[in-house]
């Protein structure tokens, strides 16, 4: 199995495409079409990093497995509130929390009741 493309590899590919678009625009004999193609290439360059991030995220998403679980409504609400405060998707927050928990082998495993207490406290503090 091959390794998924990194963000840097994706960005390099996008920049190569932009360079090819600019080169094709320079060869265009119609000045209106040339300007339009150059504007498009410049516009794409403005968003190249965001495009690379999105593509890399899609690649990473395709390499992930879905995990479905039920949590108390209060915990779901607290997670959504925290994610909104951090301006990230709730799923990204949950992935980060789970990754940190798994990487810390010395971290205690919480019971459902403990998680609910933490969620209630987070919710109260965020209001």
Phi and psi in radians as a Rosetta constraint file:
Dihedral C 1 N 2 CA 2 C 2 CIRCULARHARMONIC -1.492 0.35
Dihedral N 2 CA 2 C 2 N 3 CIRCULARHARMONIC 2.691 0.35
Dihedral C 2 N 3 CA 3 C 3 CIRCULARHARMONIC -1.270 0.35
Dihedral N 3 CA 3 C 3 N 4 CIRCULARHARMONIC 2.475 0.35
Dihedral C 3 N 4 CA 4 C 4 CIRCULARHARMONIC -1.163 0.35
Dihedral N 4 CA 4 C 4 N 5 CIRCULARHARMONIC 2.689 0.35
Dihedral C 4 N 5 CA 5 C 5 CIRCULARHARMONIC -1.152 0.35
Dihedral N 5 CA 5 C 5 N 6 CIRCULARHARMONIC 2.441 0.35
Dihedral C 5 N 6 CA 6 C 6 CIRCULARHARMONIC -1.421 0.35
Dihedral N 6 CA 6 C 6 N 7 CIRCULARHARMONIC 2.903 0.35
Dihedral C 6 N 7 CA 7 C 7 CIRCULARHARMONIC -1.012 0.35
Dihedral N 7 CA 7 C 7 N 8 CIRCULARHARMONIC -0.699 0.35
Dihedral C 7 N 8 CA 8 C 8 CIRCULARHARMONIC -1.132 0.35
Dihedral N 8 CA 8 C 8 N 9 CIRCULARHARMONIC -0.694 0.35
Dihedral C 8 N 9 CA 9 C 9 CIRCULARHARMONIC -1.155 0.35
Dihedral N 9 CA 9 C 9 N 10 CIRCULARHARMONIC -0.713 0.35
Dihedral C 9 N 10 CA 10 C 10 CIRCULARHARMONIC -1.097 0.35
Dihedral N 10 CA 10 C 10 N 11 CIRCULARHARMONIC -0.804 0.35
Dihedral C 10 N 11 CA 11 C 11 CIRCULARHARMONIC -1.084 0.35
Dihedral N 11 CA 11 C 11 N 12 CIRCULARHARMONIC -0.712 0.35
Dihedral C 11 N 12 CA 12 C 12 CIRCULARHARMONIC -1.079 0.35
Dihedral N 12 CA 12 C 12 N 13 CIRCULARHARMONIC -0.708 0.35
Dihedral C 12 N 13 CA 13 C 13 CIRCULARHARMONIC -1.118 0.35
Dihedral N 13 CA 13 C 13 N 14 CIRCULARHARMONIC -0.731 0.35
Dihedral C 13 N 14 CA 14 C 14 CIRCULARHARMONIC -1.107 0.35
Dihedral N 14 CA 14 C 14 N 15 CIRCULARHARMONIC -0.778 0.35
Dihedral C 14 N 15 CA 15 C 15 CIRCULARHARMONIC -1.127 0.35
Dihedral N 15 CA 15 C 15 N 16 CIRCULARHARMONIC -0.606 0.35
Dihedral C 15 N 16 CA 16 C 16 CIRCULARHARMONIC -1.121 0.35
Dihedral N 16 CA 16 C 16 N 17 CIRCULARHARMONIC -0.764 0.35
Dihedral C 16 N 17 CA 17 C 17 CIRCULARHARMONIC -1.063 0.35
Dihedral N 17 CA 17 C 17 N 18 CIRCULARHARMONIC -0.721 0.35
Dihedral C 17 N 18 CA 18 C 18 CIRCULARHARMONIC -1.111 0.35
Dihedral N 18 CA 18 C 18 N 19 CIRCULARHARMONIC -0.748 0.35
Dihedral C 18 N 19 CA 19 C 19 CIRCULARHARMONIC -1.071 0.35
Dihedral N 19 CA 19 C 19 N 20 CIRCULARHARMONIC -0.705 0.35
Dihedral C 19 N 20 CA 20 C 20 CIRCULARHARMONIC -1.147 0.35
Dihedral N 20 CA 20 C 20 N 21 CIRCULARHARMONIC -0.675 0.35
Dihedral C 20 N 21 CA 21 C 21 CIRCULARHARMONIC -1.102 0.35
Dihedral N 21 CA 21 C 21 N 22 CIRCULARHARMONIC -0.752 0.35
Dihedral C 21 N 22 CA 22 C 22 CIRCULARHARMONIC -1.139 0.35
Dihedral N 22 CA 22 C 22 N 23 CIRCULARHARMONIC -0.706 0.35
Dihedral C 22 N 23 CA 23 C 23 CIRCULARHARMONIC -1.102 0.35
Dihedral N 23 CA 23 C 23 N 24 CIRCULARHARMONIC -0.760 0.35
Dihedral C 23 N 24 CA 24 C 24 CIRCULARHARMONIC -1.118 0.35
Dihedral N 24 CA 24 C 24 N 25 CIRCULARHARMONIC -0.651 0.35
Dihedral C 24 N 25 CA 25 C 25 CIRCULARHARMONIC -1.128 0.35
Dihedral N 25 CA 25 C 25 N 26 CIRCULARHARMONIC -0.696 0.35
Dihedral C 25 N 26 CA 26 C 26 CIRCULARHARMONIC -1.126 0.35
Dihedral N 26 CA 26 C 26 N 27 CIRCULARHARMONIC -0.511 0.35
Dihedral C 26 N 27 CA 27 C 27 CIRCULARHARMONIC -1.431 0.35
Dihedral N 27 CA 27 C 27 N 28 CIRCULARHARMONIC -0.205 0.35
Dihedral C 27 N 28 CA 28 C 28 CIRCULARHARMONIC -1.186 0.35
Dihedral N 28 CA 28 C 28 N 29 CIRCULARHARMONIC 2.263 0.35
Dihedral C 28 N 29 CA 29 C 29 CIRCULARHARMONIC -1.485 0.35
Dihedral N 29 CA 29 C 29 N 30 CIRCULARHARMONIC -0.486 0.35
Dihedral C 29 N 30 CA 30 C 30 CIRCULARHARMONIC -1.391 0.35
Dihedral N 30 CA 30 C 30 N 31 CIRCULARHARMONIC 2.032 0.35
Dihedral C 30 N 31 CA 31 C 31 CIRCULARHARMONIC -1.084 0.35
Dihedral N 31 CA 31 C 31 N 32 CIRCULARHARMONIC -0.579 0.35
Dihedral C 31 N 32 CA 32 C 32 CIRCULARHARMONIC -1.189 0.35
Dihedral N 32 CA 32 C 32 N 33 CIRCULARHARMONIC -0.798 0.35
Dihedral C 32 N 33 CA 33 C 33 CIRCULARHARMONIC -1.155 0.35
Dihedral N 33 CA 33 C 33 N 34 CIRCULARHARMONIC -0.670 0.35
Dihedral C 33 N 34 CA 34 C 34 CIRCULARHARMONIC -1.067 0.35
Dihedral N 34 CA 34 C 34 N 35 CIRCULARHARMONIC -0.822 0.35
Dihedral C 34 N 35 CA 35 C 35 CIRCULARHARMONIC -1.078 0.35
Dihedral N 35 CA 35 C 35 N 36 CIRCULARHARMONIC -0.724 0.35
Dihedral C 35 N 36 CA 36 C 36 CIRCULARHARMONIC -1.101 0.35
Dihedral N 36 CA 36 C 36 N 37 CIRCULARHARMONIC -0.763 0.35
Dihedral C 36 N 37 CA 37 C 37 CIRCULARHARMONIC -1.150 0.35
Dihedral N 37 CA 37 C 37 N 38 CIRCULARHARMONIC -0.683 0.35
Dihedral C 37 N 38 CA 38 C 38 CIRCULARHARMONIC -1.166 0.35
Dihedral N 38 CA 38 C 38 N 39 CIRCULARHARMONIC -0.713 0.35
Dihedral C 38 N 39 CA 39 C 39 CIRCULARHARMONIC -1.076 0.35
Dihedral N 39 CA 39 C 39 N 40 CIRCULARHARMONIC -0.724 0.35
Dihedral C 39 N 40 CA 40 C 40 CIRCULARHARMONIC -1.085 0.35
Dihedral N 40 CA 40 C 40 N 41 CIRCULARHARMONIC -0.782 0.35
Dihedral C 40 N 41 CA 41 C 41 CIRCULARHARMONIC -1.100 0.35
Dihedral N 41 CA 41 C 41 N 42 CIRCULARHARMONIC -0.744 0.35
Dihedral C 41 N 42 CA 42 C 42 CIRCULARHARMONIC -1.149 0.35
Dihedral N 42 CA 42 C 42 N 43 CIRCULARHARMONIC -0.695 0.35
Dihedral C 42 N 43 CA 43 C 43 CIRCULARHARMONIC -1.106 0.35
Dihedral N 43 CA 43 C 43 N 44 CIRCULARHARMONIC -0.746 0.35
Dihedral C 43 N 44 CA 44 C 44 CIRCULARHARMONIC -1.127 0.35
Dihedral N 44 CA 44 C 44 N 45 CIRCULARHARMONIC -0.634 0.35
Dihedral C 44 N 45 CA 45 C 45 CIRCULARHARMONIC -1.100 0.35
Dihedral N 45 CA 45 C 45 N 46 CIRCULARHARMONIC -0.652 0.35
Dihedral C 45 N 46 CA 46 C 46 CIRCULARHARMONIC -1.046 0.35
Dihedral N 46 CA 46 C 46 N 47 CIRCULARHARMONIC -0.543 0.35
Dihedral C 46 N 47 CA 47 C 47 CIRCULARHARMONIC -1.950 0.35
Dihedral N 47 CA 47 C 47 N 48 CIRCULARHARMONIC 0.251 0.35
Dihedral C 47 N 48 CA 48 C 48 CIRCULARHARMONIC -1.052 0.35
Dihedral N 48 CA 48 C 48 N 49 CIRCULARHARMONIC -0.744 0.35
Dihedral C 48 N 49 CA 49 C 49 CIRCULARHARMONIC -1.139 0.35
Dihedral N 49 CA 49 C 49 N 50 CIRCULARHARMONIC -0.762 0.35
Dihedral C 49 N 50 CA 50 C 50 CIRCULARHARMONIC -1.124 0.35
Dihedral N 50 CA 50 C 50 N 51 CIRCULARHARMONIC -0.702 0.35
Dihedral C 50 N 51 CA 51 C 51 CIRCULARHARMONIC -1.096 0.35
Dihedral N 51 CA 51 C 51 N 52 CIRCULARHARMONIC -0.735 0.35
Dihedral C 51 N 52 CA 52 C 52 CIRCULARHARMONIC -1.124 0.35
Dihedral N 52 CA 52 C 52 N 53 CIRCULARHARMONIC -0.725 0.35
Dihedral C 52 N 53 CA 53 C 53 CIRCULARHARMONIC -1.047 0.35
Dihedral N 53 CA 53 C 53 N 54 CIRCULARHARMONIC -0.796 0.35
Dihedral C 53 N 54 CA 54 C 54 CIRCULARHARMONIC -1.126 0.35
Dihedral N 54 CA 54 C 54 N 55 CIRCULARHARMONIC -0.761 0.35
Dihedral C 54 N 55 CA 55 C 55 CIRCULARHARMONIC -1.156 0.35
Dihedral N 55 CA 55 C 55 N 56 CIRCULARHARMONIC -0.760 0.35
Dihedral C 55 N 56 CA 56 C 56 CIRCULARHARMONIC -1.096 0.35
Dihedral N 56 CA 56 C 56 N 57 CIRCULARHARMONIC -0.666 0.35
Dihedral C 56 N 57 CA 57 C 57 CIRCULARHARMONIC -1.134 0.35
Dihedral N 57 CA 57 C 57 N 58 CIRCULARHARMONIC -0.709 0.35
Dihedral C 57 N 58 CA 58 C 58 CIRCULARHARMONIC -1.086 0.35
Dihedral N 58 CA 58 C 58 N 59 CIRCULARHARMONIC -0.738 0.35
Dihedral C 58 N 59 CA 59 C 59 CIRCULARHARMONIC -1.088 0.35
Dihedral N 59 CA 59 C 59 N 60 CIRCULARHARMONIC -0.806 0.35
Dihedral C 59 N 60 CA 60 C 60 CIRCULARHARMONIC -1.108 0.35
Dihedral N 60 CA 60 C 60 N 61 CIRCULARHARMONIC -0.687 0.35
Dihedral C 60 N 61 CA 61 C 61 CIRCULARHARMONIC -1.073 0.35
Dihedral N 61 CA 61 C 61 N 62 CIRCULARHARMONIC -0.679 0.35
Dihedral C 61 N 62 CA 62 C 62 CIRCULARHARMONIC -1.206 0.35
Dihedral N 62 CA 62 C 62 N 63 CIRCULARHARMONIC -0.352 0.35
Dihedral C 62 N 63 CA 63 C 63 CIRCULARHARMONIC -1.605 0.35
Dihedral N 63 CA 63 C 63 N 64 CIRCULARHARMONIC 0.042 0.35
Dihedral C 63 N 64 CA 64 C 64 CIRCULARHARMONIC -1.797 0.35
Dihedral N 64 CA 64 C 64 N 65 CIRCULARHARMONIC 2.810 0.35
Dihedral C 64 N 65 CA 65 C 65 CIRCULARHARMONIC -1.886 0.35
Dihedral N 65 CA 65 C 65 N 66 CIRCULARHARMONIC 2.531 0.35
Dihedral C 65 N 66 CA 66 C 66 CIRCULARHARMONIC -1.395 0.35
Dihedral N 66 CA 66 C 66 N 67 CIRCULARHARMONIC 2.490 0.35
Dihedral C 66 N 67 CA 67 C 67 CIRCULARHARMONIC -2.275 0.35
Dihedral N 67 CA 67 C 67 N 68 CIRCULARHARMONIC 2.121 0.35
Dihedral C 67 N 68 CA 68 C 68 CIRCULARHARMONIC -1.930 0.35
Dihedral N 68 CA 68 C 68 N 69 CIRCULARHARMONIC 2.283 0.35
Dihedral C 68 N 69 CA 69 C 69 CIRCULARHARMONIC -2.603 0.35
Dihedral N 69 CA 69 C 69 N 70 CIRCULARHARMONIC 2.773 0.35
Dihedral C 69 N 70 CA 70 C 70 CIRCULARHARMONIC -1.812 0.35
Dihedral N 70 CA 70 C 70 N 71 CIRCULARHARMONIC 2.379 0.35
Dihedral C 70 N 71 CA 71 C 71 CIRCULARHARMONIC -2.300 0.35
Dihedral N 71 CA 71 C 71 N 72 CIRCULARHARMONIC 2.757 0.35
Dihedral C 71 N 72 CA 72 C 72 CIRCULARHARMONIC -1.047 0.35
Dihedral N 72 CA 72 C 72 N 73 CIRCULARHARMONIC 2.591 0.35
Dihedral C 72 N 73 CA 73 C 73 CIRCULARHARMONIC -0.998 0.35
Dihedral N 73 CA 73 C 73 N 74 CIRCULARHARMONIC -0.619 0.35
Dihedral C 73 N 74 CA 74 C 74 CIRCULARHARMONIC -1.128 0.35
Dihedral N 74 CA 74 C 74 N 75 CIRCULARHARMONIC -0.666 0.35
Dihedral C 74 N 75 CA 75 C 75 CIRCULARHARMONIC -1.199 0.35
Dihedral N 75 CA 75 C 75 N 76 CIRCULARHARMONIC -0.754 0.35
Dihedral C 75 N 76 CA 76 C 76 CIRCULARHARMONIC -1.041 0.35
Dihedral N 76 CA 76 C 76 N 77 CIRCULARHARMONIC -0.748 0.35
Dihedral C 76 N 77 CA 77 C 77 CIRCULARHARMONIC -1.132 0.35
Dihedral N 77 CA 77 C 77 N 78 CIRCULARHARMONIC -0.726 0.35
Dihedral C 77 N 78 CA 78 C 78 CIRCULARHARMONIC -1.142 0.35
Dihedral N 78 CA 78 C 78 N 79 CIRCULARHARMONIC -0.722 0.35
Dihedral C 78 N 79 CA 79 C 79 CIRCULARHARMONIC -1.110 0.35
Dihedral N 79 CA 79 C 79 N 80 CIRCULARHARMONIC -0.752 0.35
Dihedral C 79 N 80 CA 80 C 80 CIRCULARHARMONIC -1.104 0.35
Dihedral N 80 CA 80 C 80 N 81 CIRCULARHARMONIC -0.725 0.35
Dihedral C 80 N 81 CA 81 C 81 CIRCULARHARMONIC -1.127 0.35
Dihedral N 81 CA 81 C 81 N 82 CIRCULARHARMONIC -0.757 0.35
Dihedral C 81 N 82 CA 82 C 82 CIRCULARHARMONIC -1.143 0.35
Dihedral N 82 CA 82 C 82 N 83 CIRCULARHARMONIC -0.744 0.35
Dihedral C 82 N 83 CA 83 C 83 CIRCULARHARMONIC -1.086 0.35
Dihedral N 83 CA 83 C 83 N 84 CIRCULARHARMONIC -0.722 0.35
Dihedral C 83 N 84 CA 84 C 84 CIRCULARHARMONIC -1.111 0.35
Dihedral N 84 CA 84 C 84 N 85 CIRCULARHARMONIC -0.704 0.35
Dihedral C 84 N 85 CA 85 C 85 CIRCULARHARMONIC -1.113 0.35
Dihedral N 85 CA 85 C 85 N 86 CIRCULARHARMONIC -0.602 0.35
Dihedral C 85 N 86 CA 86 C 86 CIRCULARHARMONIC -1.545 0.35
Dihedral N 86 CA 86 C 86 N 87 CIRCULARHARMONIC -0.047 0.35
Dihedral C 86 N 87 CA 87 C 87 CIRCULARHARMONIC 0.986 0.35
Dihedral N 87 CA 87 C 87 N 88 CIRCULARHARMONIC 0.824 0.35
Dihedral C 87 N 88 CA 88 C 88 CIRCULARHARMONIC -2.348 0.35
Dihedral N 88 CA 88 C 88 N 89 CIRCULARHARMONIC 2.769 0.35
Dihedral C 88 N 89 CA 89 C 89 CIRCULARHARMONIC -1.117 0.35
Dihedral N 89 CA 89 C 89 N 90 CIRCULARHARMONIC 2.588 0.35
Dihedral C 89 N 90 CA 90 C 90 CIRCULARHARMONIC -1.005 0.35
Dihedral N 90 CA 90 C 90 N 91 CIRCULARHARMONIC -0.697 0.35
Dihedral C 90 N 91 CA 91 C 91 CIRCULARHARMONIC -1.089 0.35
Dihedral N 91 CA 91 C 91 N 92 CIRCULARHARMONIC -0.627 0.35
Dihedral C 91 N 92 CA 92 C 92 CIRCULARHARMONIC -1.166 0.35
Dihedral N 92 CA 92 C 92 N 93 CIRCULARHARMONIC -0.701 0.35
Dihedral C 92 N 93 CA 93 C 93 CIRCULARHARMONIC -1.099 0.35
Dihedral N 93 CA 93 C 93 N 94 CIRCULARHARMONIC -0.812 0.35
Dihedral C 93 N 94 CA 94 C 94 CIRCULARHARMONIC -1.087 0.35
Dihedral N 94 CA 94 C 94 N 95 CIRCULARHARMONIC -0.736 0.35
Dihedral C 94 N 95 CA 95 C 95 CIRCULARHARMONIC -1.044 0.35
Dihedral N 95 CA 95 C 95 N 96 CIRCULARHARMONIC -0.766 0.35
Dihedral C 95 N 96 CA 96 C 96 CIRCULARHARMONIC -1.104 0.35
Dihedral N 96 CA 96 C 96 N 97 CIRCULARHARMONIC -0.794 0.35
Dihedral C 96 N 97 CA 97 C 97 CIRCULARHARMONIC -1.096 0.35
Dihedral N 97 CA 97 C 97 N 98 CIRCULARHARMONIC -0.788 0.35
Dihedral C 97 N 98 CA 98 C 98 CIRCULARHARMONIC -1.142 0.35
Dihedral N 98 CA 98 C 98 N 99 CIRCULARHARMONIC -0.719 0.35
Dihedral C 98 N 99 CA 99 C 99 CIRCULARHARMONIC -1.069 0.35
Dihedral N 99 CA 99 C 99 N 100 CIRCULARHARMONIC -0.798 0.35
Dihedral C 99 N 100 CA 100 C 100 CIRCULARHARMONIC -1.094 0.35
Dihedral N 100 CA 100 C 100 N 101 CIRCULARHARMONIC -0.714 0.35
Dihedral C 100 N 101 CA 101 C 101 CIRCULARHARMONIC -1.144 0.35
Dihedral N 101 CA 101 C 101 N 102 CIRCULARHARMONIC -0.724 0.35
Dihedral C 101 N 102 CA 102 C 102 CIRCULARHARMONIC -1.239 0.35
Dihedral N 102 CA 102 C 102 N 103 CIRCULARHARMONIC -0.658 0.35
Dihedral C 102 N 103 CA 103 C 103 CIRCULARHARMONIC -1.214 0.35
Dihedral N 103 CA 103 C 103 N 104 CIRCULARHARMONIC -0.456 0.35
Dihedral C 103 N 104 CA 104 C 104 CIRCULARHARMONIC -1.633 0.35
Dihedral N 104 CA 104 C 104 N 105 CIRCULARHARMONIC 1.556 0.35
Dihedral C 104 N 105 CA 105 C 105 CIRCULARHARMONIC -1.172 0.35
Dihedral N 105 CA 105 C 105 N 106 CIRCULARHARMONIC -0.375 0.35
Dihedral C 105 N 106 CA 106 C 106 CIRCULARHARMONIC -1.505 0.35
Dihedral N 106 CA 106 C 106 N 107 CIRCULARHARMONIC -0.106 0.35
Dihedral C 106 N 107 CA 107 C 107 CIRCULARHARMONIC -1.258 0.35
Dihedral N 107 CA 107 C 107 N 108 CIRCULARHARMONIC 2.415 0.35
Dihedral C 107 N 108 CA 108 C 108 CIRCULARHARMONIC -1.217 0.35
Dihedral N 108 CA 108 C 108 N 109 CIRCULARHARMONIC 2.643 0.35
Dihedral C 108 N 109 CA 109 C 109 CIRCULARHARMONIC -1.602 0.35
Dihedral N 109 CA 109 C 109 N 110 CIRCULARHARMONIC 2.200 0.35
Dihedral C 109 N 110 CA 110 C 110 CIRCULARHARMONIC -1.497 0.35
Dihedral N 110 CA 110 C 110 N 111 CIRCULARHARMONIC 2.604 0.35
Dihedral C 110 N 111 CA 111 C 111 CIRCULARHARMONIC -1.406 0.35
Dihedral N 111 CA 111 C 111 N 112 CIRCULARHARMONIC 2.915 0.35
Dihedral C 111 N 112 CA 112 C 112 CIRCULARHARMONIC -1.031 0.35
Dihedral N 112 CA 112 C 112 N 113 CIRCULARHARMONIC -0.724 0.35
Dihedral C 112 N 113 CA 113 C 113 CIRCULARHARMONIC -1.082 0.35
Dihedral N 113 CA 113 C 113 N 114 CIRCULARHARMONIC -0.727 0.35
Dihedral C 113 N 114 CA 114 C 114 CIRCULARHARMONIC -1.137 0.35
Dihedral N 114 CA 114 C 114 N 115 CIRCULARHARMONIC -0.726 0.35
Dihedral C 114 N 115 CA 115 C 115 CIRCULARHARMONIC -1.108 0.35
Dihedral N 115 CA 115 C 115 N 116 CIRCULARHARMONIC -0.720 0.35
Dihedral C 115 N 116 CA 116 C 116 CIRCULARHARMONIC -1.087 0.35
Dihedral N 116 CA 116 C 116 N 117 CIRCULARHARMONIC -0.726 0.35
Dihedral C 116 N 117 CA 117 C 117 CIRCULARHARMONIC -1.077 0.35
Dihedral N 117 CA 117 C 117 N 118 CIRCULARHARMONIC -0.759 0.35
Dihedral C 117 N 118 CA 118 C 118 CIRCULARHARMONIC -1.101 0.35
Dihedral N 118 CA 118 C 118 N 119 CIRCULARHARMONIC -0.777 0.35
Dihedral C 118 N 119 CA 119 C 119 CIRCULARHARMONIC -1.076 0.35
Dihedral N 119 CA 119 C 119 N 120 CIRCULARHARMONIC -0.745 0.35
Dihedral C 119 N 120 CA 120 C 120 CIRCULARHARMONIC -1.093 0.35
Dihedral N 120 CA 120 C 120 N 121 CIRCULARHARMONIC -0.711 0.35
Dihedral C 120 N 121 CA 121 C 121 CIRCULARHARMONIC -1.147 0.35
Dihedral N 121 CA 121 C 121 N 122 CIRCULARHARMONIC -0.774 0.35
Dihedral C 121 N 122 CA 122 C 122 CIRCULARHARMONIC -1.056 0.35
Dihedral N 122 CA 122 C 122 N 123 CIRCULARHARMONIC -0.760 0.35
Dihedral C 122 N 123 CA 123 C 123 CIRCULARHARMONIC -1.100 0.35
Dihedral N 123 CA 123 C 123 N 124 CIRCULARHARMONIC -0.816 0.35
Dihedral C 123 N 124 CA 124 C 124 CIRCULARHARMONIC -1.065 0.35
Dihedral N 124 CA 124 C 124 N 125 CIRCULARHARMONIC -0.690 0.35
Dihedral C 124 N 125 CA 125 C 125 CIRCULARHARMONIC -1.278 0.35
Dihedral N 125 CA 125 C 125 N 126 CIRCULARHARMONIC -0.411 0.35
Dihedral C 125 N 126 CA 126 C 126 CIRCULARHARMONIC -1.528 0.35
Dihedral N 126 CA 126 C 126 N 127 CIRCULARHARMONIC -0.216 0.35
